[in-house]
Amino acid sequence: MEARQLALKSLQDTLAKSGMPQPLADLLVALLSSPSETAHLDPTMHHLVHRQTHLGLLSLHRGHISTAWRDTDLAALPKESQRKAERADARTKKAIVAIWTYSLALWEARNTRHTYVSIQ
C-alpha cells in the first residue's frame, strides 16, 4: 500500500476508535483526501463543508477545523449522555491530532529522499 493510503487508513481507524459518528468521520476523510467528492455525502452535512471551506481546506490539514464539527458531534450524542460537552471536546481533540498525523505522514512521504545510482 502506498504511503497516502496507509495514512488515510490510519486516520480512519483513529476516528473510529475515538467514537466520532461515522457520517462526520466520512466527511472529514473526504475533505482531507478528495474534497471534490463531498457532494455525494449526507446532505445534512453540507453546512460543515461550507463552514470548513470558509476557513480553508488547506487549513484543515493544519488541524484548523470549524467549531461546527464539535457542535455536530455534540448534537449526535444521546440526550441522556453525561458529560456530553467533555466527550465532544475529547473527540474533537483526537480528530485534530489524527489530522496532524495524517498530514505529517503525507509530508514525510513526499519529502523522503531516495538514493539514485548513476549508470555510467
LOLO-379352 format. One record per residue: chain; x, y, z of N, C-alpha, C in turn; residue number from 1; residue in one letter. Coordinates in nm, 3 decimals. Layout:
("A", (X, Y, Z), (X, Y, Z), (X, Y, Z), NUM, "A")
...
//
This chain:
("A", (0.084, -0.117, 0.000), (0.000, 0.000, 0.000), (0.089, 0.125, 0.000), 1, "M")
("A", (0.051, 0.224, -0.076), (0.131, 0.344, -0.080), (0.113, 0.425, 0.048), 2, "E")
("A", (0.202, 0.520, 0.070), (0.203, 0.597, 0.195), (0.071, 0.672, 0.217), 3, "A")
("A", (0.015, 0.727, 0.112), (-0.109, 0.803, 0.127), (-0.223, 0.713, 0.173), 4, "R")
("A", (-0.231, 0.594, 0.116), (-0.337, 0.500, 0.155), (-0.318, 0.453, 0.300), 5, "Q")
("A", (-0.194, 0.430, 0.338), (-0.167, 0.390, 0.476), (-0.204, 0.501, 0.574), 6, "L")
("A", (-0.169, 0.624, 0.540), (-0.202, 0.737, 0.626), (-0.353, 0.755, 0.636), 7, "A")
("A", (-0.422, 0.738, 0.525), (-0.567, 0.752, 0.524), (-0.633, 0.642, 0.608), 8, "L")
("A", (-0.583, 0.522, 0.597), (-0.636, 0.410, 0.676), (-0.614, 0.436, 0.825), 9, "K")
("A", (-0.497, 0.487, 0.860), (-0.467, 0.519, 1.000), (-0.561, 0.628, 1.051), 10, "S")
("A", (-0.586, 0.729, 0.968), (-0.679, 0.836, 1.005), (-0.818, 0.779, 1.031), 11, "L")
("A", (-0.866, 0.696, 0.940), (-1.000, 0.636, 0.956), (-1.008, 0.552, 1.082), 12, "Q")
("A", (-0.904, 0.474, 1.109), (-0.903, 0.389, 1.228), (-0.905, 0.474, 1.356), 13, "D")
("A", (-0.827, 0.581, 1.357), (-0.822, 0.667, 1.475), (-0.956, 0.735, 1.499), 14, "T")
("A", (-1.019, 0.782, 1.394), (-1.151, 0.847, 1.408), (-1.254, 0.746, 1.457), 15, "L")
("A", (-1.248, 0.623, 1.408), (-1.342, 0.520, 1.452), (-1.320, 0.487, 1.600), 16, "A")
("A", (-1.195, 0.475, 1.641), (-1.164, 0.444, 1.782), (-1.207, 0.557, 1.875), 17, "K")
("A", (-1.205, 0.681, 1.826), (-1.243, 0.795, 1.909), (-1.393, 0.798, 1.934), 18, "S")
("A", (-1.470, 0.724, 1.854), (-1.614, 0.722, 1.869), (-1.685, 0.829, 1.789), 19, "G")
("A", (-1.613, 0.898, 1.702), (-1.675, 1.001, 1.620), (-1.784, 0.936, 1.534), 20, "M")
("A", (-1.900, 0.999, 1.525), (-2.007, 0.943, 1.440), (-1.957, 0.920, 1.297), 21, "P")
("A", (-1.996, 0.809, 1.238), (-1.946, 0.771, 1.106), (-1.969, 0.877, 0.998), 22, "Q")
("A", (-2.086, 0.943, 0.993), (-2.102, 1.046, 0.889), (-2.001, 1.160, 0.903), 23, "P")
("A", (-1.969, 1.198, 1.028), (-1.869, 1.303, 1.050), (-1.730, 1.256, 1.008), 24, "L")
("A", (-1.698, 1.133, 1.046), (-1.567, 1.078, 1.010), (-1.553, 1.066, 0.859), 25, "A")
("A", (-1.659, 1.020, 0.792), (-1.655, 1.007, 0.646), (-1.634, 1.142, 0.578), 26, "D")
("A", (-1.703, 1.244, 0.628), (-1.690, 1.377, 0.570), (-1.551, 1.433, 0.592), 27, "L")
("A", (-1.498, 1.415, 0.711), (-1.363, 1.464, 0.740), (-1.260, 1.398, 0.650), 28, "L")
("A", (-1.270, 1.267, 0.635), (-1.178, 1.193, 0.547), (-1.193, 1.241, 0.403), 29, "V")
("A", (-1.316, 1.261, 0.359), (-1.339, 1.306, 0.221), (-1.280, 1.446, 0.198), 30, "A")
("A", (-1.298, 1.535, 0.293), (-1.243, 1.670, 0.278), (-1.091, 1.669, 0.275), 31, "L")
("A", (-1.030, 1.580, 0.351), (-0.884, 1.573, 0.354), (-0.827, 1.503, 0.231), 32, "L")
("A", (-0.894, 1.399, 0.186), (-0.837, 1.317, 0.079), (-0.881, 1.358, -0.061), 33, "S")
("A", (-1.007, 1.395, -0.075), (-1.058, 1.435, -0.208), (-1.180, 1.525, -0.190), 34, "S")
("A", (-1.154, 1.654, -0.169), (-1.263, 1.748, -0.140), (-1.373, 1.753, -0.245), 35, "P")
("A", (-1.340, 1.725, -0.368), (-1.442, 1.731, -0.474), (-1.543, 1.617, -0.462), 36, "S")
("A", (-1.514, 1.517, -0.381), (-1.602, 1.401, -0.366), (-1.707, 1.419, -0.256), 37, "E")
("A", (-1.714, 1.537, -0.196), (-1.806, 1.556, -0.083), (-1.950, 1.574, -0.125), 38, "T")
("A", (-1.976, 1.594, -0.253), (-2.112, 1.619, -0.300), (-2.206, 1.501, -0.275), 39, "A")
("A", (-2.153, 1.378, -0.275), (-2.239, 1.260, -0.258), (-2.264, 1.224, -0.112), 40, "H")
("A", (-2.206, 1.297, -0.020), (-2.223, 1.265, 0.121), (-2.357, 1.314, 0.174), 41, "L")
("A", (-2.387, 1.278, 0.294), (-2.512, 1.311, 0.362), (-2.545, 1.461, 0.348), 42, "D")
("A", (-2.662, 1.493, 0.292), (-2.698, 1.634, 0.271), (-2.704, 1.716, 0.400), 43, "P")
("A", (-2.727, 1.650, 0.513), (-2.732, 1.724, 0.639), (-2.595, 1.774, 0.682), 44, "T")
("A", (-2.492, 1.730, 0.614), (-2.356, 1.770, 0.649), (-2.303, 1.885, 0.561), 45, "M")
("A", (-2.385, 1.935, 0.471), (-2.338, 2.040, 0.380), (-2.297, 2.167, 0.455), 46, "H")
("A", (-2.361, 2.193, 0.570), (-2.320, 2.311, 0.647), (-2.177, 2.298, 0.697), 47, "H")
("A", (-2.135, 2.175, 0.728), (-1.997, 2.154, 0.770), (-1.899, 2.182, 0.657), 48, "L")
("A", (-1.934, 2.137, 0.538), (-1.849, 2.162, 0.422), (-1.837, 2.312, 0.399), 49, "V")
("A", (-1.950, 2.381, 0.406), (-1.950, 2.526, 0.386), (-1.865, 2.597, 0.491), 50, "H")
("A", (-1.883, 2.562, 0.618), (-1.808, 2.626, 0.726), (-1.659, 2.598, 0.714), 51, "R")
("A", (-1.624, 2.472, 0.678), (-1.483, 2.438, 0.666), (-1.422, 2.505, 0.544), 52, "Q")
("A", (-1.495, 2.511, 0.435), (-1.444, 2.576, 0.315), (-1.420, 2.724, 0.340), 53, "T")
("A", (-1.503, 2.784, 0.423), (-1.485, 2.925, 0.459), (-1.352, 2.944, 0.531), 54, "H")
("A", (-1.317, 2.849, 0.618), (-1.186, 2.856, 0.687), (-1.072, 2.823, 0.593), 55, "L")
("A", (-1.099, 2.738, 0.496), (-0.998, 2.695, 0.400), (-0.967, 2.548, 0.415), 56, "G")
("A", (-0.966, 2.479, 0.303), (-0.937, 2.335, 0.308), (-0.790, 2.309, 0.338), 57, "L")
("A", (-0.702, 2.399, 0.296), (-0.561, 2.381, 0.330), (-0.540, 2.391, 0.481), 58, "L")
("A", (-0.615, 2.480, 0.543), (-0.601, 2.494, 0.689), (-0.650, 2.369, 0.761), 59, "S")
("A", (-0.737, 2.292, 0.697), (-0.783, 2.168, 0.758), (-0.666, 2.073, 0.781), 60, "L")
("A", (-0.571, 2.070, 0.689), (-0.454, 1.984, 0.705), (-0.366, 2.029, 0.822), 61, "H")
("A", (-0.384, 2.150, 0.867), (-0.310, 2.201, 0.983), (-0.387, 2.181, 1.113), 62, "R")
("A", (-0.506, 2.121, 1.102), (-0.586, 2.096, 1.220), (-0.680, 2.210, 1.255), 63, "G")
("A", (-0.692, 2.307, 1.167), (-0.784, 2.418, 1.191), (-0.923, 2.376, 1.143), 64, "H")
("A", (-1.001, 2.323, 1.235), (-1.133, 2.278, 1.196), (-1.239, 2.372, 1.252), 65, "I")
("A", (-1.348, 2.379, 1.182), (-1.458, 2.466, 1.221), (-1.519, 2.417, 1.352), 66, "S")
("A", (-1.569, 2.510, 1.431), (-1.638, 2.473, 1.555), (-1.766, 2.395, 1.525), 67, "T")
("A", (-1.812, 2.402, 1.402), (-1.932, 2.327, 1.364), (-1.911, 2.176, 1.378), 68, "A")
("A", (-1.787, 2.129, 1.365), (-1.759, 1.985, 1.382), (-1.795, 1.942, 1.524), 69, "W")
("A", (-1.746, 2.018, 1.622), (-1.773, 1.985, 1.761), (-1.923, 1.996, 1.790), 70, "R")
("A", (-1.986, 2.102, 1.739), (-2.128, 2.121, 1.763), (-2.210, 2.006, 1.705), 71, "D")
("A", (-2.175, 1.961, 1.587), (-2.247, 1.850, 1.523), (-2.222, 1.720, 1.599), 72, "T")
("A", (-2.100, 1.699, 1.645), (-2.068, 1.581, 1.725), (-2.145, 1.585, 1.856), 73, "D")
("A", (-2.150, 1.700, 1.918), (-2.224, 1.715, 2.044), (-2.372, 1.683, 2.025), 74, "L")
("A", (-2.429, 1.730, 1.916), (-2.571, 1.705, 1.889), (-2.598, 1.557, 1.862), 75, "A")
("A", (-2.497, 1.484, 1.815), (-2.515, 1.342, 1.784), (-2.513, 1.254, 1.908), 76, "A")
("A", (-2.461, 1.305, 2.018), (-2.456, 1.226, 2.141), (-2.597, 1.211, 2.200), 77, "L")
("A", (-2.627, 1.098, 2.262), (-2.760, 1.078, 2.321), (-2.790, 1.185, 2.427), 78, "P")
("A", (-2.916, 1.225, 2.434), (-2.955, 1.331, 2.528), (-2.925, 1.293, 2.672), 79, "K")
("A", (-2.938, 1.165, 2.705), (-2.916, 1.123, 2.843), (-2.767, 1.101, 2.875), 80, "E")
("A", (-2.683, 1.118, 2.775), (-2.540, 1.100, 2.794), (-2.485, 1.205, 2.891), 81, "S")
("A", (-2.406, 1.160, 2.983), (-2.346, 1.252, 3.079), (-2.216, 1.307, 3.023), 82, "Q")
("A", (-2.187, 1.428, 3.061), (-2.063, 1.495, 3.022), (-2.049, 1.500, 2.870), 83, "R")
("A", (-2.158, 1.534, 2.805), (-2.160, 1.540, 2.658), (-2.054, 1.636, 2.605), 84, "K")
("A", (-2.046, 1.754, 2.663), (-1.951, 1.854, 2.614), (-1.807, 1.805, 2.623), 85, "A")
("A", (-1.774, 1.740, 2.734), (-1.639, 1.688, 2.752), (-1.608, 1.578, 2.650), 86, "E")
("A", (-1.706, 1.493, 2.623), (-1.687, 1.386, 2.525), (-1.667, 1.442, 2.385), 87, "R")
("A", (-1.748, 1.541, 2.349), (-1.735, 1.604, 2.217), (-1.600, 1.675, 2.206), 88, "A")
("A", (-1.559, 1.744, 2.312), (-1.429, 1.812, 2.310), (-1.315, 1.712, 2.294), 89, "D")
("A", (-1.322, 1.601, 2.367), (-1.217, 1.499, 2.359), (-1.209, 1.440, 2.219), 90, "A")
("A", (-1.323, 1.413, 2.158), (-1.322, 1.356, 2.023), (-1.270, 1.457, 1.921), 91, "R")
("A", (-1.303, 1.584, 1.940), (-1.252, 1.687, 1.850), (-1.101, 1.696, 1.861), 92, "T")
("A", (-1.049, 1.693, 1.982), (-0.904, 1.697, 2.002), (-0.836, 1.576, 1.938), 93, "K")
("A", (-0.896, 1.458, 1.953), (-0.840, 1.338, 1.890), (-0.843, 1.350, 1.739), 94, "K")
("A", (-0.948, 1.410, 1.685), (-0.956, 1.429, 1.540), (-0.846, 1.522, 1.492), 95, "A")
("A", (-0.818, 1.628, 1.567), (-0.712, 1.722, 1.528), (-0.577, 1.652, 1.529), 96, "I")
("A", (-0.550, 1.574, 1.631), (-0.422, 1.501, 1.636), (-0.414, 1.401, 1.521), 97, "V")
("A", (-0.525, 1.335, 1.489), (-0.527, 1.240, 1.377), (-0.502, 1.311, 1.245), 98, "A")
("A", (-0.557, 1.432, 1.230), (-0.534, 1.511, 1.108), (-0.386, 1.549, 1.099), 99, "I")
("A", (-0.327, 1.591, 1.209), (-0.184, 1.625, 1.209), (-0.100, 1.504, 1.171), 100, "W")
("A", (-0.133, 1.390, 1.227), (-0.059, 1.267, 1.196), (-0.071, 1.233, 1.049), 101, "T")
("A", (-0.191, 1.244, 0.995), (-0.215, 1.218, 0.853), (-0.134, 1.314, 0.766), 102, "Y")
("A", (-0.142, 1.441, 0.796), (-0.071, 1.542, 0.717), (0.080, 1.524, 0.726), 103, "S")
("A", (0.129, 1.492, 0.844), (0.273, 1.469, 0.861), (0.318, 1.347, 0.782), 104, "L")
("A", (0.238, 1.242, 0.782), (0.273, 1.122, 0.706), (0.281, 1.153, 0.557), 105, "A")
("A", (0.187, 1.234, 0.507), (0.193, 1.274, 0.365), (0.317, 1.357, 0.337), 106, "L")
("A", (0.346, 1.450, 0.426), (0.463, 1.536, 0.409), (0.591, 1.453, 0.408), 107, "W")
("A", (0.602, 1.360, 0.503), (0.722, 1.276, 0.509), (0.736, 1.190, 0.384), 108, "E")
("A", (0.625, 1.137, 0.335), (0.630, 1.053, 0.215), (0.676, 1.135, 0.094), 109, "A")
("A", (0.630, 1.258, 0.083), (0.669, 1.344, -0.029), (0.814, 1.387, -0.021), 110, "R")
("A", (0.866, 1.398, 0.099), (0.999, 1.455, 0.117), (1.107, 1.353, 0.151), 111, "N")
("A", (1.073, 1.227, 0.143), (1.172, 1.123, 0.168), (1.272, 1.124, 0.054), 112, "T")
("A", (1.395, 1.131, 0.091), (1.500, 1.131, -0.013), (1.530, 0.988, -0.055), 113, "R")
("A", (1.545, 0.973, -0.185), (1.580, 0.844, -0.242), (1.724, 0.852, -0.292), 114, "H")
("A", (1.795, 0.745, -0.277), (1.930, 0.739, -0.329), (1.925, 0.678, -0.467), 115, "T")
("A", (1.979, 0.748, -0.563), (1.980, 0.702, -0.701), (2.122, 0.661, -0.739), 116, "Y")
("A", (2.129, 0.553, -0.810), (2.258, 0.504, -0.857), (2.278, 0.555, -0.998), 117, "V")
("A", (2.388, 0.619, -1.020), (2.418, 0.673, -1.152), (2.478, 0.563, -1.238), 118, "S")
("A", (2.424, 0.548, -1.357), (2.477, 0.449, -1.451), (2.566, 0.522, -1.549), 119, "I")
("A", (2.692, 0.479, -1.554), (2.787, 0.547, -1.645), (2.842, 0.454, -1.746), 120, "Q")
//
